[in-house]
């Protein structure tokens, strides 16, 4: 294992596409951060607070997504890249711990900003010997994360709406600059050809992370049920959480849950650029669903408050929308057969507030079952209904 020069640091075509053990540990740490985000969302009572939670969730996801893109372009077995993974893991733990209380905003911002700046500085310094395209790529990323860090750190020093406003600007800078291919003075944008070099490794990374994140749908309510009495209603709610997790897993892996393995450059480029945004929708849906079942397992009977309905019905809907958008934009397959099920989730909203939460959870499981059955019927005859890897 060597540090490598400017060209050696870049992933070679013959490099294994399998995730390294350090990358798998990296995923587990981020899933723990998502569980903390779910529990925070479950305890949220204001819309302003909910938006701030959404911004912090976007920061956690962006950290994972950008780092996974880094290990796809650069060799994760090289020491500089491993150091980036380790520092980013620690940053994720810092962000997760800072989710517990409002006064920790500066800690959260530091946990986000420091790994991004560390990655940029490491890559630029290691690659400085040559005017290598990899160094230019790293310099573009560093430039824009320096720009957004001003808003992240500045917002952390403020309180209330001012903090939310600055952090919202920071998120916009991060996401929009990536969508625009990081236009940087003197360097221009990231060449489109670099997106076409996306390997199956990145597809594996997205798949593995989403599958691990789905586990939070049962992990978070398990932590809740361990401290409560086992009743029939509570047990039914827990069973519904388990079924919803399995159904969302099947919806994700059936056809194209990750970056499509294709030799067509335009498809690869489109998938690589869309994946962070469509998977953000899916991941947000998973986090909201986990938060919803945290609440339902805690109180499965009685009326269902409005904010519970938003999580219970909106969480799975976000997963469906994100997955469908990805397939439609990359493969050109309109998700018409899922539209009636999305409308069904929306149609019951005016009345579901009078239902017990466990009944709403059961309805969600029923709708997702319909989606899975529809996907299985529409799948080619030679394609198995259940599979571990998307096509």
C-alpha positions, 0 to 999 in steps of 0.5 A: 500500500503506497501513497501514490503519485498523481496518476497512481492515485486515480482508480485504474480500469482494472481495479476491483469494483468491490467496496473495500472493508473501510468503505463498508465501515464508512457506510455503517457510520453514516447509517448511524447518523441517519438513525440519529436524524430519524429520531430527531425528526420524530421529536420535531414539532415545528415546520421551521424546525423540520426544514432545519432538520431537512437541511442537516439531512441534506448535509449528511447525505452530501458528505456520503455522496461526494466521498463515494464519488471520490473513492470511485474516481480515486483508488480507495486502497491508497493511503491518502484516500483512506485518510479522507475516509477516516476523517469523514467518518469521524465528521459523520459521528460529530454531525450525528452527536450534534443532532441531539441538541440545538446548541451544538450547531457549530459542532455540526457545521465543523463536522461537515466542513472539515472533512470536505476541506481536508479531502480537497487539501489532501488531494490537491497537495498529493497531486501538485507535482503534475498538472493532472486532470485529477488535481484540477478536479480536486481543486474545483471541488475544494473551491466550492466547498470553501465557498459554502463553508462560509455560510455553514460556519457563519450560520452556526454562529447565529440562532433561529431563522438567521441560522436556517437561512444561511445553512439553506444558502450553503446547501444550495451552493453545494448542490447547485455547484455540483449540478453545474459541474463545479464551474471554477475560475481558471479551471472551467467545469468538470469535463463530461468525459469524467462522468462517463468514467463512472464505474460499477463501483459507484453503483455498488456503493449506492446500492449498499448504502440504501439497503443499509439505510432501510434497516433504520426503518426497523432499528429506530422502532426497535429502540422504541419498543424495547422501552415499552410494553408489548401490546397487540397494537404495538406488535402490529405496528412493529410488524408493519414497519418490518413489512414496509422495510421489505417492500421498499427494499423490493421496490428499490432493487427490482429494476434500477435502484442504483446507477445503471450498468451501461456501456452507453456513455450518455446513459452513464453520464446522466445516471452519474449526475442524477444519482445524488439527487434522486437518491436524496429523495429516496433516502429522505423518504427512508429517514421519514419512514423510520421516524414515522414508525418510531412514533407509531410504535410508541403510540399505535392507537388513538388519532393520527396527528397531521405531522405523523401523517406527513411522515407515514404517507410522505416517507414511502411516497418520496422513495417511490418518487425518487426511484421513479424519477431516476428510472424515467430520466435515465432509461426513459421508462415513464412510471405510470403504473406507480402513479395510482398508488401515489394518488392513493396515499394522497387520497386518504390524507383528509380522513386518515387523521381519524384513524389509529396510527397502526391502521395508517401504517397497515394501509401504507404496507398495503399500497407498497404491496400493490406497487411490488405486485405491479412491478412483478407483473410488468417485469419480463418473464425471465426476470425473477421477482426477487433479486439482490442486484438491480439490472 
